[in-house]
Amino acid sequence: MQINNQYNIEDIVYLKHDIEQLPKMVTAIIWDGHKVMYEVICAECASQHYEYEISNIKTIY
């Protein structure tokens, strides 16, 4: 099986729905059986998000 993921480990991304748009680092790529998910970390807070929830550019300025 080949999974085409948009982001790689150590990429810096932003959560589209985060008003602060803090930079987060991708620390894991997870296949949930249907879609690719990414674990991202900012300081001591880690969370998991689908590809459509993150961007490699800030969407709020």
Secondary structure, DSSP 8 states (H G I E B T S, - for coil): -----S--TT-EEEETT-SS---EEEEEEEE-SSSEEEEEEETTEEEEEEGGGEESS-S--
